[in-house]
Amino acid sequence: MPQTTLRYPAYPLVVHDPYFSIWSCSDLLADSYPCHWTGEKQTLSGLIRIDGKAYRFLSPVSGVPSLEQKSVRLLPTRTIYVFEDGGIRLTLTFLTPALPHKLNVLSRPVSYICFDTESIDGKAHEIAVYFDADGAISVNTPSDNITWSRCRHQDLELMSVGSQDQKILAKAGDNLRIDWGYLYLGIPHEFHAKTVLESNCITRKQFLAHGDLPVSDNLNMPEGARTHGLCMAAVLPMGVGAGKKRSSYLLLAYHDRFSIEYLHRRLSGYWTLETPSFSELLSLSVREYAALADECAQYDSELLKDAERVGGEKYADLCAGAFRQAIGAHKLVADLDGTPLFFSKENFSNGCIATVDVTYPSAPLFLLLQPELLKGMLIPILEYASSRRWGFPFAPHDLGTYPLANGQIYGGGEQTEENQMPVEECGNMLLLAAALVKFHHDTAFIRKYREKLNQWAEYLLEKGYDPEHQLCSDDFAGHLAHNTNLSIKAILALGSAAFLAEQIGDPDRAEHFASAARTFAERWVRDADDGQWFRLAFDRKGSWSQKYNLVWDRLLDLHLFPASVAEKELAHYKTVQNRYGLPLDCRKTYTKIDWILWCASLTGRKEDFQALLEPVHAWMTESVSRVPMTDWYETLEDGRQIGFQARSVVGGLFIKMLDDPSLIEKWRRLLKN
């Protein structure tokens, strides 16, 4: 299990999707303001009065001493802070029940912020806890106008804030925050909280001086979100007797009404299938709090215990840091027929939605824990590629720019083959389809789309072995012809196509693709060989690169390449990796965190995995870049971020867990319960 003293680059506080995503980027929660994954400040503030003395524990409030933070622990569904001072212990838990086996729960845009106070000096203490949420969380820029309201609710003291100009799904782009819908702060009536809608400088001053809040709400709306710092504030009585404990919680939720536009139809969050009323969703969240808190604690324990068993404690640390980020870079919505669709966003890479070469590296998490989410990523691409709009014989790259999934915009879009990624995306789709059948026996899904998958396999048969000068997933390193790692992907994708054909009873086609894959693999070993390693490109003597695509040869039991290929590559990787990991290839010293873990898993040997894991773990705990985990960073000097952050591709770190058939079966059983 992760150690409480472990330092992560950033800590997820309230992370649900690319818009509702709030992080802390400092070691001490009181040292910096929380922010959206893009870096825009989205303040949550926490103060506490203990026997009349005030402290801050969340965000830097000027002139107020900080409560001593003893620890922080990042777990898959929870981030837990522990503070001690003034004779009491405060445990602050940010709980997001992102349970993949429960899609309705996972898709709820509701987080719990939980407060536990305890006397640790054998004395009784008067305690009041203050919390506020910034109105700017509901707008794209702080200058945007907001309005606010107080809501009557049977279970909650409830406030809301949102943009004045509610233009739903009107913008698409990368460095954007939501500017429609409403942010809600709710406190169950049983906790007897005081609440107010007012400027944060007024609410904090009142609490610090007197331990309470202004008696009237601010009614001077609309106003700019940061004009006077309008916030939703609450004070909870949390006093404890000698040696006693007390608990309370509040809900922070976001209702966007419509979340994604897919082929020009507006879709709502998946939770609306069973709970169409947001008010009822909030009531359900209150009723299920205790059970969900217990289930999340058990889920966290089991998942990290399994990660530690297959990869060691440091591997479990990485998985804990990757889980919520990978899920929170997607939005889960329901199609018109109720089909779950899971749309990714390319955070700080270009803002594309449903990008195939982002789905590919993120897939291991979902293959292990919830294949319906992986299918929810593949279905939009397969349906779009089957429409009359997509006129190419290869797979698309994306469906647009988040949150508008109305058709590919990357490269030549729907118009030309310029800057497309044909070998890359065809290979990705075929490998992931094969993984769904291999690990979850989902032949019905494959049968529905077999003609399109076969078309892409035929394309690879013609174009895949020696790729032309074209883009691939690592295009930021420059265009490259004759890419040997891309060739591996095409060969294994042909092997996957053969496997799929065999599974659905098409032996002739299975042999057609299998024969080509075997021939290509034998040829590749000769053409790519450079002595002590294999080349970056067939025609570049002395070059080398990560061959991360090769991992599927073993995981899918294709066995097209001799084991000596992976062994020779691993031996070379150990000699060229740097302080913070293995460079992507010989051209640069930067790397990709997901691909390193795939390379570490090539041979299946523990010692190889640990050799490549150790520098990555060191990077995670030492990098100077304090942002939601980047996947593209420098392996030398200070491990600084090169680009990208908060992307879903860190789901690829779970690939080592696919090595153990018993784990796949264990988590599959949970899906059946």
Secondary structure, DSSP 8 states (H G I E B T S, - for coil): ---TT---S-EEEEESSSSSEEEE-SSSGGGS--EETTS-B--EEEEEEETTEEEEEES--TT--B-EEEEEEE-SSEEEEEEEETTEEEEEEEE----TT-HHHHT--EEEEEEEEEESSSS-B-EEEEEEEEGGGGSSSTTSEEEEEEEE-SSEEEEEEEESS--TT----SS----SSEEEEEEEGGG--EEEEEEHHHHHHHHHHHSS--SS-----SEETTTS-EEEEEEEE--B-TT-EEEEEEEEEEE-S--EEETTEEE-BGGGGT---HHHHHHHHHHTHHHHHHHHHHHHHHHHHHHHHHH-HHHHHHHHHHHHHHHHTEEEEE-TTS-EEEEEB-TTTT-BBS-HHHHHHHHHHHHHH-HHHHHHHHHHHHHHHTSTT--SSS--S-SSBTTEESS--STTTTT--TT--HHHHHHHHHHHHHHHHHHH--HHHHHHTHHHHHHHHHHHHHHTSS--SB--TTGGG--BSSBHHHHHHHHHHHHHHHHHHHHTT-HHHHHHHHHHHHHHHHHHHHHSB-SSSB-SBTT-TT--B--GGGHHHHHTT---S-HHHHHHHHHHHHHH-BTTB--SBTT-SEEEHHHHHHHHTSS--HHHHHHHHHHHHHHHHH-S--SS--SEEESSTT--EEE--S-GGGGGGGGGGGG-HHHHHHHHHHHH-
